[in-house]
């Protein structure tokens, strides 16, 4: 005979876990995206491109950066 299931407990646990994960994604995202490593990396790439005589994405106007979600959703519609 199978054990007794508790759908309400499972639903509350699932919802609580999702709330914790969603609330913790913003600090993690900010830490990763705005880490000083990326600024140094961009400068190193710019110096390397300058030594090779090539232009970077920023100079060509091809680099857009992070696009707001509203812009992306309006492009998809």
C-alpha positions as CSV (number, residue, x, y, z in Angstrom):
1,X,0.0,0.0,0.0
2,X,1.5,3.4,-1.0
3,X,2.2,6.0,1.6
4,X,-0.1,8.9,2.1
5,X,0.6,11.9,-0.1
6,X,0.3,15.5,1.1
7,X,-0.4,17.7,-1.9
8,X,-0.8,20.9,0.1
9,X,2.5,20.4,1.8
10,X,4.2,19.7,-1.5
11,X,2.6,22.8,-3.1
12,X,3.7,25.0,-0.3
13,X,7.2,23.6,-0.3
14,X,7.5,24.0,-4.1
15,X,6.2,27.6,-3.9
16,X,8.4,28.5,-1.0
17,X,11.5,27.1,-2.8
18,X,10.6,29.1,-5.9
19,X,10.2,32.3,-3.9
20,X,13.6,31.8,-2.3
21,X,15.3,31.1,-5.7
22,X,13.6,34.1,-7.4
23,X,14.5,36.5,-4.6
24,X,18.2,35.4,-4.6
25,X,18.8,35.6,-8.4
26,X,19.1,39.4,-8.5
27,X,22.1,39.7,-6.1
28,X,23.8,36.8,-7.9
29,X,23.1,38.4,-11.3
30,X,24.4,41.8,-10.2
31,X,27.5,40.2,-8.7
32,X,28.4,38.3,-11.8
33,X,27.5,41.0,-14.4
34,X,29.1,44.0,-12.6
35,X,32.2,42.2,-11.4
36,X,35.4,44.3,-12.0
37,X,36.8,41.4,-14.1
38,X,34.6,42.3,-17.0
39,X,35.7,45.9,-17.0
40,X,39.3,44.8,-17.0
41,X,38.5,42.3,-19.8
42,X,36.9,44.9,-22.0
43,X,40.0,47.2,-21.5
44,X,42.3,44.3,-22.4
45,X,40.4,43.4,-25.5
46,X,40.4,47.1,-26.6
47,X,44.1,47.3,-26.1
48,X,44.7,44.0,-28.0
49,X,42.5,45.2,-30.9
50,X,44.3,48.6,-30.9
51,X,47.6,46.7,-31.2
52,X,46.2,44.7,-34.1
53,X,44.7,47.7,-35.7
54,X,41.2,46.4,-35.6
55,X,38.1,48.1,-34.2
56,X,36.1,46.7,-31.4
57,X,32.4,46.0,-31.4
58,X,31.9,49.2,-29.4
59,X,33.6,51.3,-32.1
60,X,31.7,49.6,-34.9
61,X,28.4,50.2,-33.1
62,X,27.6,46.5,-33.1
63,X,27.6,46.0,-29.4
64,X,24.3,46.7,-27.8
65,X,24.9,45.5,-24.3
66,X,22.1,44.3,-22.0
67,X,18.7,45.0,-23.5
68,X,15.8,45.6,-21.2
69,X,13.2,42.9,-21.1
70,X,10.5,45.2,-22.4
71,X,12.5,45.9,-25.5
72,X,13.1,42.2,-26.1
73,X,9.5,41.3,-25.6
74,X,8.4,44.1,-28.0
75,X,10.8,42.8,-30.6
76,X,9.5,39.3,-30.3
77,X,5.8,40.3,-30.8
